[in-house]
Amino acid sequence: MFGLGGPEILLLVVLGVLLFGRNLPTVGRSLGKTMVEFKKGMKGIEDEVNEASAPRAAIEPEPVKPPQRVTPASSPKFEDAAPTNLPPKV
């Protein structure tokens, strides 16, 4: 394991206890969750690669429809309303 022997691993454990103390279970839990999420992400990437290499069924596009002529029922009417908040002219 990375060329580490018994004394080196023991030294790392002692340093971990000294540095993290009571927070060591929380650090371990966070590290475990990080590893699980990383593995899930790698599995998702592998699935996408495998899915992309598998042949897919051809998707048929919708047939092109000819343009439709739209005629308005009635033309819009715009009426000028007299403004009510202006002062009277003198």
Sequence and secondary structure as in RCSB ss.txt:
>XXXX:A:sequence
MFGLGGPEILLLVVLGVLLFGRNLPTVGRSLGKTMVEFKKGMKGIEDEVNEASAPRAAIEPEPVKPPQRVTPASS
PKFEDAAPTNLPPKV
>XXXX:A:secstr
 TT  HHHHHHHHHHHHHHHGGGHHHHHHHHHHHHHHHHHHHHHHHHHHHHHHS                  SS 
        SSS    
